[in-house]
Amino acid sequence: MHVDVLIIGAGVSGIGAAAQLRERLPGKTLAILEQREASGGTWDLFRYPGIRSDSDMFTFAFRWRPWESSQALADGHQIRDYLRQTAKDYGIDKLIRYGHKVDGAAWSSADKQWTVSVETPDGPDEITAGFVWNCTGYYDYEGGYQPEFAGLDDFEGTFVHPQHWPEELDYAGKKVVIIGSGATAVTLLPNLAGKGDDRAEKVTMLQRTPTYILSRPGQDAIAALLKSAPFSLLDKLPFKRVREKVGHEAVRWENIGLTVGTYLLARKAPNVVKKAIRDQWISGLSARGGRPGMTKDEAVAYVDTHFNPPYDPWDQRICFVPDGDMMKSIREGYAAVVTDRIKTFVPKGVELESGETLEADVVISATGLNLKLFGGIDYSVDGEAISLPEQMAYKGLMITEMPNFAYTIGYTNASWTLKADLVTDYVIRLLDFMEENGYDVASVTRDPSVEERPFMDLASGYIQRSLDQMPKAGDRAPWAAKQNYLVDMRALGAQVADGVIRFG
């Protein structure tokens, strides 16, 4: 089998790339390989309670496929349904080959094509492609990061990692300890804690280091306003679709401005953002207006102990929670945060270095991800293996010495899809340019004068653990890795024939 474009991965990036490629370059033959048995990527894999986006859906949804709800932080199943409906509406659901795991891809300069080795349900196979587009993301779907814990074999309770959540797990009425302080942990805490027969008796988030956590409204105010009267009365008028498009763009740019503005403010005036987050937490934990909670002094002490990271905002990703749900769980006494280190597991829980023991029936190890860049696929060019750490990324979408190859990796400080949409548009214009000008090959070569920078400039543990496996970014355009949508709009919106890409 031969196709013009082979997309690897049927998650957010792969579905977006395929839908736009089918829409804008319908003459291109296309296949999508997905190693799992279902589409949706992250949003099909993760099934733990409360799984949701921690980016607003007005920028996480595709630019060309508006999010129609006013819900800002959507549940995982809603995102999965959105992706699958998009695939169906654009006719690409029938192009996805499930259970197809790519092991290797070899480029031949003589044949001007890739030969891709694939494990399929029917055995090994090979597919040739003029262009390979890797949309697998950057983490390992087979297993999350799991530190070694002393005494774990002695623990008599249930121990799980949320990346592979067991459907039959019963935590109702039990003591639950969540290890970790990232997006997964802060999502699990309020969804396991609280009132009701199906809720845990007590949930404790055990963290080694605090994380910046910021509450935002679960419903976007402008989106909700546009769906309410008197705006809803305009639905009966002929320009309804125009109004919807304008309304979507307004809400989208509101959220882009908030995201980019918060990030830039955090980098230029970190103490201002620190204070705003601290004040929000103190207010969220304090008793007032007849509701239960801490005194002001208790809240200050709690926040300064458990929500006071030793780094600046956006050195690591800020976690967002909807409508202060985490604050409410702690304020009402259903949940707590402990900042300490694990000494050892004991039969009935976790013993800490401070000497305290946290009783636990269930321990959830929300300790993060393992990275596997480009799906861990072995790439070679004319018989020579490609060593990614020796290569450099061009515009955050191509790799030096890898002809006719592109990848999609989204932002770490904003919605993944903001960057994915820009990459999709650029790659499609690149393919169109090549066809119009009769080019078979597009490649980039490393500029020796460009100084190396990290591929991902984020201090999060899951990235730092894997930097030595990644290609490099550069100290200047078009090699620099800018985590800024407005900058990338200009850089990736420019003409593809910029003198750096070599065509032949």
N, C-alpha and C positions, 0 to 999 in steps of 0.2 A: 504494500500500500504506500502511495506517495501523496503528500498534501503540500500545498504552498506554505501553510502556517500550521505549526503544531503547538498547541497551548497545553502546558502541563499544570494541572490543578484546576478543580472546579469549585473553588471557594469564591469569596468576594472579588478578588482580582481576576480570576479566570473567567468567571461569568461576565463581568464587566467588559473585559477585553474581547471575548468572543461575541457578545451582543453588538458592540460597536463595530467590530470588524465585519460582521455579517450585514450590518446596516449600511456601512459606508463603502465597503469594498466587496460587494456581493459576488464578484467574479472570482475571488480567492477561494480555493478549496481549503477546508479547515477541519481539524479534529481536536478533541479535548480529551486528555487522559487524566483519569482520577483513580488513585490507588485504593481509595475506600469504596464502599458499596453505595454511597449516597453523596449528593452534592451539598454544598453549604459550608464546607471547610470547618472552621472554628465553631460555627454556629450549629453544626450538626454533631460535632465531636463532644463538646462540653454540654453536660446535662445536669450539672449540680443545681440545687435549689437557688432560684433567683438569678440565674445566669442572664446577663443583660449587657448592653453596650455601656461603656463608661465615657463614650463620646456622644455628642448630640446627633440625633438621626437626620437632622437637616443638612449636615455636612457629611455624615457617614453614608447616607443614601447617595446613589449616583446622581451626578449633576443633571443628567438627562432623564432621570427616572425619579420624580419627586416623591418624598415621604409624605403621605396624605394625612397622617394623624398629627395631632398637636402634641403627642407624647414625645418628650425630648430624649429620654433614656429608655429605649425599648427592650422588652424581654427577648431572650434568645430565640424562642420559637417564632416570634413576630419577624425577626430579622431573617430567619431561615425561610419562612414563608415568602417574604419579600423577594429574596434571592431566587427561589425556585419559580415564583410567578414571573419574574423578569426573564429567566431562562426560557420558560414556556412561551411567553408572549413574543420573544424574539426568535423563536424556533431553534434555539441552540440546545435545548434539553435532549433532543434526539442525536446530537453530535457527541455527547459525552460517553466515553467508553469506561465503564466502571470496572474496578478490580484490576486495573492496568498500572502496574508499578514500574516506573522507569529506573533502570539500573545504570545505564550509561548512554552517552551520546558522543558520536565521533564525527568530526567535520572532515570532509575531503575537499581540498582546493581544486583537485582535478575534476571532480563531479559537481562541485559547487552546491553541496547539500550535506545535511546531517543524516547520519544513520543512527536511529535511536533503538536501543535494546530494551525490550519490555517483557516483564513477567505478566502473563494474562491468565484468566481462569482455564484456558485451554493449553497452557504451556508457554514457553518462550516464543517471542515474535520480534520482528524488526519492522520499523516504520521509517521511511525516508521523508525528509521535509526540507524545503528551501529555507525556512526560517523557523527557529525555535524560540518560543516565548515562555519563560519560566514564571509561573504564577503560584508557586507553592508556599510563598511566605518565607519565614525564617526560623520556625521552631519545629521541634520533633514531635510528630503526631503519635509516635509509638509510646512515648512515656515522658512524664515531667521530671523536673529536677528533684532528686531525693537525697538529702544529706544522710550520712550514717549516724544513727542515734544509738548511744550506749544503752544497753538493757532492753532494747525494743522487743526481743524475744520473750522477755519476762512479762510484758504487758498482757493482761487478761482480757482487755476490751477489744474494740474494733478499730483498726488503723486503715485509713484510706487516703488516696491522693485524688483531688477533685478532677484531674484530667480524665480519670476513668472511674466515674462515680457509679457505684453499684445501685441498680434500680431498687433492690430489695432492702437497702439500708434503712433501719428503723432507729430514729433518734428521738422519738417522742418521749417526753418525760425523763430524758437522760441528761447526764452531765457531758457537755461537749467542749473539747479544747481545739481551737483552730490555731495551728502554727503558721505564722506569717503575718504580713501587714500590707500586702499589695492589693490589687484590684479584686482578686478572687476572695481573699479573706474578708475584705470590707463589704463584699456583696453577700457572702455566706452569713455573716454575723446577724444582721437584722432579719434574714429570711429563715434562720433556724430558731431565733429567740422570739419571745413574746407570749401572748395569751393563746389559748386553744389547745385541744387535746393532741394535736399533731405537732406541737412545738416542744423544743427541748426544755428541760427544767432550768438549766443555766448554760450560757455560752460564754466561754472565755477566749479572747484572742490573745495568744501568747506571741509577743514580738521581741526580736532581738534589738531592732532599731526602729524608731517611729517613722511614719510616713506622713507626708502632707496630704490631708484629706479635706476636700471642699464640698459643701452641699450646694446643689443647684436645683431649681424647680423641676419637678418631674414633667410638668406641662409647660411648653413654651408660651409665654404670654401673648406675643404677637401672632403666633400660629393659631392660638385659641381665639383671639379676637377676630381674625379673618374668617373663622368658621361660625362666628356668632352673629346675631342680629346687630345692626342692620345689614352687615356684609352678606349674610346668607341669603338675603332677599335678592341679591344680584345674580344668584345662580339661575334665575329664570330669564335673564337677559342674554342676548346673543353672544356677548363677549365674555361668557363665563370662563372659557379656556384661557383667554388672554389674562383675565383677572387671576386665575389660578397660577399661571406661569409667573406673573409679576409678584403675586403673593409669596410663592415659593422662593423666588430669588431674593425677596426682601428678608424673609426669615433666614434663608441660607447665609446671606451676607451679614445679617445681625450676628449670627453665631460664628462666622469666620472672624469678624471683627473682635468679638469677645475672646475667642481662642488666641488669635495672634496677638491682640493687645495685652492679654494677661501674661502670655509668654514673654513678650518684649519687656513689659513692666517688671516681671520677675527677674529678668537678666540685668536690667539697668538699675532697678531699685528693689533689691530682694527684701530689705527690711520692711518696706511698705506692704508687700504681699504677705510676708510672715505675720505682720501685725493683723492684717485683715483676716487671715485664716485663724489665728489665735483668738481674736475677738469673736469670730463666728462660733467657734467651739465653746468658749466660755459662756456665751449667751445660750447656745443649744443645750448645755448640760445644767444650766441654772434653773432653780424653781422660780416660777413667777406666774402671776395670774391664776393662782389656785392649782396649778399643775405640780406634780411631784418633781423633785430634782434636788440638786446640790445647792448649798449656800454659795455665794459668790466666791468666798475664800476657798471652799472645797473644790469648786470648778476650776479656779486658777491653778491650784496645786495639781489637780488631776491632768489638766491640759499641759502644764509645764513638764510633767513627768512622762506622759504617754503620747503627746502629740507635739513634740518639740524636736524635730529631726536635727541632727548635727551637720546638716548641709543646707544649701539654699534651694528654694523652690525651683523645680525643673532641672536641677542637677540629676534628679531622678523624676520619673513621671508622677504628676499629681493625680491622685485618685478622686473621682467625683462620685458622690452619692446623691440619690434623688430625695428631695424634700426632707433632708436631715434624718433619714430613717435610722442610720447608725447611732446618731446622737440620742434619738428617742429611746432606742433599746437600752442604751447605757443609763440614761436619765431615769428610766422607769424601773431599773434594777434587774432587767432580764439578761443583761450582758455586762461584761466587764473586759478591761484591757489590762494585761500584765506585761511589763517590760522587764525582761530578765533573760538569762541563758539556761538552756537545758543541761543539767548535769547527767541525768540518766532517767530512763523509764523505769517504773516500778510496777508491780502487778496491778495496782489500782489507779495509776495515773502517771504524772510526770514530776520528778523531783528537780527543782531548780538550783542554780548555783547559790542563790541567797539562802537556801535551806528550806524554803517553802515547798510544799507538795500540792500540785493541782490535781484534785480527784477527777477522773475522766472515765466514762463508759465508752466514749467514741473520741478518737483523735483524728483530726483532718489535717493532713500535711500540705497546706497551701504554700509550698516553698518555692514555687516558680516553675520556669520552663527550661528545657534543654534546647539549645539552638541547633538547627540543622539547615544551614544555608542552601538554598536552591534544591531542597529535598534530598541532600546528600548524594546527588547524582555525580558520577564520575564523567568528566568531560575531557575530550582529547581533540587535538587539531593535527591532522596529518600524521597521526601515530604518536604524537607527543602529548603526554598527560598535562592538563592544565592545573597548575598549582595556584589556587585562588589568592593566597597571601602574597604572591609575587605580582599580582595584577592590580590594576587601578580601575575604579568605577568612573564612568563618563556620564555626567548629568544624572547620576543616580538611576541609570536604566540600562547601560551597556557595560561590558567588561572588555578591557584591552585583550587583544590577541584571540578574541572569540568572535569570528565573523557571523553575521546573520543571527545574532543572539541578543535578546533583550530580557529583562526581568522587571517584575513589579514588586516593590517593597514600599509600604506606605509610611506615613509619619509616625514618629514615636511621641511627639508632643502635640498632636492634633489628630483629627479623624484620619484613619488609614486611607479612606477612599478619596480624600482630597488629593493626595499625591497619586493614587492609583488612576484617577480620572485624567490627570495631566500626563502620566506615562502612556496611558491608552491613546490619547489624542496624538501624542508625539510619534509613537510607533506606527500608528496607522498612516500618518502623514509621511513617515519615512518609507513605508512600503509603497505608498502611492507614488512618491517621488522616484523610487527605484524603477517602478513599472513604467512610468511616463518617459523616463530617460534611458530605458533599456539596460539598466544595471542589474547584475546578478548577485553582487556581493557588496556588503557594507561592513566595515570594520574600523576599529580605532586602535592606535598604537600609543603606548605610554610615552609621555614626554619626560625625559630624564631631568629636566630642569624644575619640574614640579615637586615640591616637598610633600612628604607623606603626612596624612592626618588620619585619625580613626574613621573607619567606615560608618560607625554609629557613635555619635558623641553624646553618650548618656552613661551615667555612672551606675545604672542598675546592675545588680549582680548577674542576671542572666545574660547580659551583653558583655560585661567585663570577663566572664568566664570563657567567652568564645571569640574574643577579638583576634586571637592569633590564628583563627581558622578563616578569617574574612579577608576579602581584598581591601585595598587601601582607598581612601579618598585623598584629595589633593588640597593644597593651600590656596588655590585660586580657581576661578571659573575656567572651563566647564567641569573641573574635577572636584570642586569643593562640594561638601555635603551640607547643603543649607536646609535646615528644618523650618522653612518659612514659605508659606503658600504664596504670598504676594511676590516674593523674589523668584520662586519657581515658575509662577505664571508667565513671567517675562522670559526667563531662561528657556523653558520648555515650549513656549509659544513662538520662539524665533524659528527662522527657516532652518531646515535640517542640513542644508549644504553650507556648513559653517567653516569649512576648511580643515576641521579636525577629523571628521569621518572620511575615510577613504572609500571611494566607490570604484567598482570595476566590473 
